[in-house]
Amino acid sequence: MANVNFYATLCPGLEDVAAEEIEKLGGRVIEIRQNKGRVFFEGSRKMIPAINSYSRILERLNVLLYRGRFSDLNEIYSAVKKLDFEFLKRKTFAVRSMRTGVHNFTSVDVARVAGQAVIDSFMESYRERLKVNLNAPDVIVRVEVVDDELFVGVDTTGDDALHKRWWRVYNHPAHLNATIACAMLILAEWNVKKSLIDPMCGSGTIPIEAALMGRNVPNRRSFAYQKLCNSDLGFGESKKKMELYGVEKFRKHLEGAIRNAENAGVADTVTFSQGDATKIEGIYDVIITNPPYGLRIWKKGMIRKLYEKFAEAARDCMHDESRLVVITVEHRIFRDCASKVGLSLLHERFVKYGGLLTKVMVYSLI
């Protein structure tokens, strides 16, 4: 079976983590677009259900049909029209477009021109007019413009990206993207033998994702590829015991986290409790959290005070091999607070998330 060219999209800043995951799932990485949120790779068609079901880091998997340079909308039309859309026979389709950079046209223009090119190409080749269904198409054709590059692909994931986890029934107003949570687990070198605590767990994303990752639970949802082919996987979940803890200050969010864990089927694996992150006790192998950034209400002084107290409490809960992983916009403040209490910075990276340029930082004891 011939290999297929793919490109995956994800939160910019996590490309190397995603590439490692892709390799483990059987792909051969061709190019990493660092800080652009894209990884290009090749692999068999079996990777389509495998990645959609088991990727923890990616947001969308596309089969790559075309990649090239362009200068205007006419060249976009020409490039798309030259493609073979035989796979659209007896199926409805829609074009989903995305545009990044400075252009004299909009993403709506891209979708309009590319959609017409698909229709014209199919009409010339098969003497049949395709049906468009913008709300629930059988096939989604992705047409993305990044500066002067054009990418055309078939979306195997669907309109709901992979970071929209099936288990989430309660949303914290500032909940962490689940793919970033999983990347933080990987950067912490967490595994099922290591104890983990999130002292500011909000709606429980980090410990819940750890439980699902540890049990090898797939993304239980429908995917776009299932309308194109019948290929699927058998799932091999395990019932491994883990020490996972979530602490949350506010009762409302704690109850929401418990509901999320119940819906995910891991309520028996994660222990949630109400408490103060600056007063946590015990010794843990891994501490991972997404603290408040102070973007809405909190003042810088209040954020610094919280970070100082939390850094000190976290230090006292660590041993020589422990790891502390934090994501925040206020990375300068946290770096200063961590340094003052004797924590050593092992690794840091910028991660773009929700329009914010956050930084993920990994610490150990000095």
C-alpha positions as CSV (number, residue, x, y, z in Angstrom):
1,M,0.0,0.0,0.0
2,A,1.5,3.3,-1.1
3,N,2.2,5.9,1.6
4,V,0.1,9.0,1.9
5,N,1.4,12.6,2.5
6,F,-0.2,14.3,5.5
7,Y,0.0,17.5,7.3
8,A,-1.1,18.1,10.9
9,T,-2.0,21.3,12.7
10,L,-1.5,22.0,16.3
11,C,-0.8,24.8,18.8
12,P,2.4,26.6,17.6
13,G,5.4,25.9,19.8
14,L,4.7,22.2,20.3
15,E,5.8,20.9,16.9
16,D,8.7,18.8,18.1
17,V,6.5,17.1,20.7
18,A,4.0,16.4,18.0
19,A,6.6,15.1,15.6
20,E,7.8,12.6,18.3
21,E,4.2,11.4,18.8
22,I,3.7,11.0,15.0
23,E,6.8,8.9,14.8
24,K,5.6,6.7,17.6
25,L,2.3,6.2,15.8
26,G,4.1,5.1,12.6
27,G,4.6,8.2,10.6
28,R,7.8,9.5,9.0
29,V,8.2,13.2,9.6
30,I,9.3,15.1,6.6
31,E,9.2,18.7,7.8
32,I,8.5,20.6,11.0
33,R,7.3,24.2,10.7
34,Q,8.5,25.4,14.0
35,N,6.3,27.9,15.7
36,K,3.9,27.7,12.8
37,G,1.7,24.9,14.2
38,R,2.3,22.4,11.3
39,V,4.1,19.1,10.8
40,F,4.4,17.4,7.4
41,F,4.8,13.6,7.3
42,E,4.1,10.5,5.4
43,G,2.6,7.1,6.3
44,S,0.1,4.5,5.5
45,R,-3.7,5.0,5.4
46,K,-3.9,3.1,8.7
47,M,-2.5,6.2,10.3
48,I,-5.7,8.1,9.7
49,P,-7.7,6.3,12.4
50,A,-4.7,5.8,14.5
51,I,-3.8,9.5,14.8
52,N,-7.4,10.7,15.1
53,S,-8.0,8.2,17.9
54,Y,-4.8,8.3,19.8
55,S,-3.0,11.6,19.2
56,R,-2.8,13.7,22.3
57,I,-1.0,16.7,20.8
58,L,-2.5,17.3,17.3
59,E,-5.6,19.3,16.6
60,R,-6.3,18.2,13.0
61,L,-5.0,15.6,10.5
62,N,-5.2,16.4,6.8
63,V,-4.3,14.4,3.7
64,L,-2.1,16.7,1.7
65,L,-3.3,17.1,-1.9
66,Y,-1.2,20.2,-2.9
67,R,1.4,22.5,-1.5
68,G,3.0,25.4,-3.5
69,R,3.5,29.1,-3.9
70,F,1.0,31.5,-5.3
71,S,0.6,35.2,-5.9
72,D,-3.2,35.9,-6.3
73,L,-6.7,34.3,-6.2
74,N,-6.4,33.3,-9.9
75,E,-3.4,31.1,-9.1
76,I,-5.3,29.6,-6.2
77,Y,-8.1,28.7,-8.6
78,S,-5.7,27.2,-11.1
79,A,-3.8,25.1,-8.5
80,V,-7.1,23.6,-7.1
81,K,-8.7,23.0,-10.5
82,K,-5.7,20.8,-11.5
83,L,-6.4,18.4,-8.7
84,D,-8.3,15.1,-9.1
85,F,-11.4,15.0,-6.9
86,E,-12.6,11.5,-7.8
87,F,-13.0,10.7,-4.1
88,L,-15.9,13.2,-4.1
89,K,-18.1,11.0,-6.3
90,R,-21.6,10.6,-4.7
91,K,-20.6,12.8,-1.8
92,T,-21.3,16.3,-0.7
93,F,-18.4,18.7,0.1
94,A,-17.5,22.0,1.6
95,V,-14.4,24.1,1.5
96,R,-13.0,25.4,4.9
97,S,-10.5,28.1,4.4
98,M,-7.9,29.8,6.6
99,R,-5.7,32.8,5.8
100,T,-2.6,34.0,7.6
101,G,-0.5,37.0,6.4
102,V,-1.1,40.2,4.5
103,H,-3.3,39.8,1.4
104,N,-5.7,41.9,-0.7
105,F,-8.4,39.2,-0.2
106,T,-10.2,37.5,2.7
107,S,-10.5,33.8,3.8
108,V,-14.1,34.0,2.4
109,D,-12.7,34.9,-1.0
110,V,-10.3,31.9,-0.7
111,A,-13.2,29.5,0.1
112,R,-15.3,30.9,-2.8
113,V,-12.6,30.6,-5.4
114,A,-11.4,27.2,-4.3
115,G,-14.9,25.9,-4.0
116,Q,-15.6,26.9,-7.6
117,A,-12.4,25.3,-8.7
118,V,-13.4,22.0,-7.1
119,I,-16.8,22.1,-8.8
120,D,-15.3,23.0,-12.2
121,S,-12.6,20.3,-12.0
122,F,-15.1,17.6,-11.1
123,M,-17.4,18.7,-13.9
124,E,-14.7,18.6,-16.5
125,S,-13.5,15.2,-15.4
126,Y,-16.7,13.4,-14.6
127,R,-19.5,15.4,-16.2
128,E,-21.3,15.8,-13.0
129,R,-22.0,18.8,-10.7
130,L,-20.9,18.3,-7.1
131,K,-23.3,19.1,-4.3
132,V,-22.2,21.6,-1.7
133,N,-23.3,21.1,2.0
134,L,-21.8,23.8,4.1
135,N,-23.2,22.6,7.4
136,A,-22.7,18.8,7.4
137,P,-20.6,17.8,4.3
138,D,-19.4,14.3,3.7
139,V,-16.0,15.7,2.8
140,I,-14.2,18.8,4.0
141,V,-11.6,20.2,1.7
142,R,-9.1,22.4,3.6
143,V,-7.6,25.3,1.7
144,E,-5.1,27.3,3.7
145,V,-3.1,30.3,2.8
146,V,0.0,31.1,4.8
147,D,1.8,34.2,3.5
148,D,2.6,33.1,-0.1
149,E,2.1,29.4,0.4
150,L,-1.0,27.4,-0.5
151,F,-2.0,24.2,1.2
152,V,-4.9,22.0,0.0
153,G,-5.9,18.9,1.9
154,V,-8.7,16.6,2.9
155,D,-9.7,17.0,6.5
156,T,-9.8,13.5,8.2
157,T,-10.8,14.9,11.6
158,G,-13.8,17.2,11.0
159,D,-15.0,20.5,12.1
160,D,-14.5,19.6,15.7
161,A,-10.8,19.6,16.2
162,L,-9.1,17.0,18.4
163,H,-8.5,19.4,21.3
164,K,-12.3,19.5,21.8
165,R,-12.3,16.5,24.1
166,W,-15.4,14.4,24.3
167,W,-15.4,14.1,28.0
168,R,-15.7,17.9,28.8
169,V,-19.2,18.7,30.2
170,Y,-18.0,21.5,32.4
171,N,-16.0,24.4,31.1
172,H,-13.8,26.5,33.4
173,P,-13.8,30.1,32.1
174,A,-10.0,29.8,31.5
175,H,-9.7,26.0,31.0
176,L,-6.4,24.7,29.5
177,N,-6.4,23.3,25.9
178,A,-6.2,19.5,26.4
179,T,-3.4,19.1,23.8
180,I,-1.2,21.6,25.7
181,A,-2.0,19.7,28.9
182,C,-0.8,16.5,27.3
183,A,2.3,18.2,25.9
184,M,3.1,19.4,29.5
185,L,2.8,15.8,30.7
186,I,5.3,14.7,28.1
187,L,7.7,17.5,28.8
188,A,7.5,16.6,32.5
189,E,8.5,13.0,31.5
190,W,5.4,11.8,33.4
191,N,4.4,8.1,33.3
192,V,1.9,5.9,35.1
193,K,4.5,5.0,37.8
194,K,4.9,8.7,38.8
195,S,2.6,10.6,41.2
196,L,1.1,13.8,39.8
197,I,-0.7,16.7,41.3
198,D,-2.3,19.8,39.7
199,P,-2.7,22.3,42.6
200,M,-4.9,24.7,40.6
201,C,-6.8,22.1,38.5
202,G,-9.8,24.2,37.5
203,S,-12.0,21.9,35.5
204,G,-9.5,19.0,35.9
205,T,-8.0,18.9,32.4
206,I,-4.4,17.9,33.4
207,P,-5.1,15.0,35.8
208,I,-8.0,13.8,33.5
209,E,-5.8,13.8,30.5
210,A,-3.1,12.0,32.4
211,A,-5.5,9.3,33.4
212,L,-6.7,8.9,29.8
213,M,-3.2,8.8,28.5
214,G,-2.1,6.3,31.1
215,R,-5.0,4.0,30.3
216,N,-4.6,4.4,26.5
217,V,-8.2,5.6,26.1
218,P,-8.9,6.8,22.6
219,N,-10.8,9.9,21.5
220,R,-14.3,8.5,21.5
221,R,-16.0,10.5,18.8
222,S,-16.9,10.4,15.2
223,F,-14.4,11.6,12.6
224,A,-14.6,13.0,9.1
225,Y,-12.6,10.1,7.6
226,Q,-15.4,7.7,8.5
227,K,-17.5,9.1,5.7
228,L,-14.6,8.4,3.2
229,C,-13.6,4.9,4.3
230,N,-14.5,2.2,6.7
231,S,-11.0,1.8,8.2
232,D,-11.1,1.8,12.0
233,L,-9.1,0.5,15.0
234,G,-9.8,-1.9,17.8
235,F,-9.1,-0.1,21.1
236,G,-6.8,-1.5,23.7
237,E,-7.6,0.3,27.0
238,S,-5.9,-0.7,30.2
239,K,-6.9,-0.3,33.9
240,K,-3.6,0.8,35.3
241,K,-3.5,2.3,38.8
242,M,-2.1,5.8,39.1
243,E,-1.6,8.4,41.7
244,L,-3.3,11.5,40.2
245,Y,-4.5,14.5,42.3
246,G,-6.4,17.7,41.5
247,V,-6.7,20.5,44.0
248,E,-9.1,23.4,43.4
249,K,-9.8,26.4,45.5
250,F,-13.3,27.1,44.3
251,R,-16.1,24.6,45.0
252,K,-17.9,25.3,41.7
253,H,-14.9,24.4,39.6
254,L,-14.1,21.4,41.8
255,E,-17.6,20.0,41.3
256,G,-17.2,20.7,37.5
257,A,-13.9,18.8,37.5
258,I,-15.5,15.8,39.2
259,R,-18.3,15.8,36.6
260,N,-15.7,15.9,33.8
261,A,-13.8,13.0,35.4
262,E,-17.0,11.0,35.8
263,N,-17.9,11.6,32.1
264,A,-14.4,10.5,31.1
265,G,-14.7,7.3,33.1
266,V,-11.7,8.1,35.3
267,A,-13.4,9.3,38.5
268,D,-11.9,6.2,40.2
269,T,-8.4,7.2,39.1
270,V,-8.2,10.9,39.9
271,T,-8.6,12.2,43.5
272,F,-10.0,15.7,43.7
273,S,-10.1,17.9,46.7
274,Q,-10.8,21.5,47.7
275,G,-7.7,23.4,48.8
276,D,-5.2,26.2,48.5
277,A,-2.3,25.8,46.0
278,T,0.0,27.7,48.3
279,K,-0.6,25.2,51.1
280,I,-0.3,21.9,49.3
281,E,1.5,19.1,51.3
282,G,3.1,15.8,50.4
283,I,5.8,14.7,48.0
284,Y,5.1,14.3,44.3
285,D,7.0,13.2,41.3
286,V,5.3,15.7,39.0
287,I,3.6,18.9,39.7
288,I,1.8,20.5,36.6
289,T,-0.5,23.5,36.7
290,N,-2.0,26.4,34.7
291,P,-2.1,29.2,37.3
292,P,-4.1,32.5,36.9
293,Y,-2.5,35.0,34.5
294,G,-4.3,38.1,35.9
295,L,-5.5,39.2,32.5
296,R,-9.0,40.0,33.6
297,I,-9.1,41.2,37.2
298,W,-5.9,40.4,39.2
299,K,-3.2,43.1,39.5
300,K,0.5,42.3,38.8
301,G,1.2,42.5,42.6
302,M,-1.4,39.9,43.4
303,I,-0.1,37.6,40.7
304,R,3.5,37.9,42.0
305,K,2.3,37.2,45.6
306,L,0.4,34.1,44.4
307,Y,3.4,32.9,42.3
308,E,5.8,33.4,45.2
309,K,3.8,31.4,47.7
310,F,3.0,28.7,45.2
311,A,6.6,28.3,44.0
312,E,7.7,27.9,47.7
313,A,4.9,25.3,48.4
314,A,5.8,23.4,45.2
315,R,9.5,23.3,46.1
316,D,8.6,21.8,49.5
317,C,6.6,19.0,47.7
318,M,9.5,18.0,45.4
319,H,12.3,15.5,45.7
320,D,15.5,15.4,43.7
321,E,13.9,13.8,40.6
322,S,10.6,15.7,40.7
323,R,9.5,18.1,37.9
324,L,7.4,21.2,38.2
325,V,5.8,22.4,34.9
326,V,3.9,25.7,34.7
327,I,2.3,27.5,31.8
328,T,1.7,31.3,32.1
329,V,1.7,34.6,30.2
330,E,3.5,36.1,33.2
331,H,6.6,33.9,32.7
332,R,9.0,36.7,33.8
333,I,7.3,37.0,37.2
334,F,7.2,33.2,37.7
335,R,10.8,32.8,36.6
336,D,11.9,35.3,39.2
337,C,9.7,33.7,42.0
338,A,11.0,30.2,41.2
339,S,14.6,31.4,41.2
340,K,14.2,33.0,44.6
341,V,12.9,29.8,46.2
342,G,15.7,27.7,44.8
343,L,14.1,26.1,41.7
344,S,16.2,25.4,38.6
345,L,14.9,26.1,35.1
346,L,15.5,23.0,32.9
347,H,13.5,24.0,29.8
348,E,11.2,26.7,28.5
349,R,9.3,27.4,25.3
350,F,6.7,29.8,24.0
351,V,3.4,28.2,23.1
352,K,0.7,30.2,21.3
353,Y,-2.8,29.5,22.7
354,G,-6.0,31.3,22.2
355,G,-4.4,34.5,21.0
356,L,-1.9,34.5,23.9
357,L,1.8,33.9,23.8
358,T,2.3,31.8,26.9
359,K,5.4,30.1,28.1
360,V,5.8,26.5,29.3
361,M,8.5,26.2,31.9
362,V,10.0,23.0,33.4
363,Y,11.7,23.2,36.8
364,S,13.6,20.9,39.2
365,L,15.3,21.3,42.5
366,I,18.7,22.9,42.3
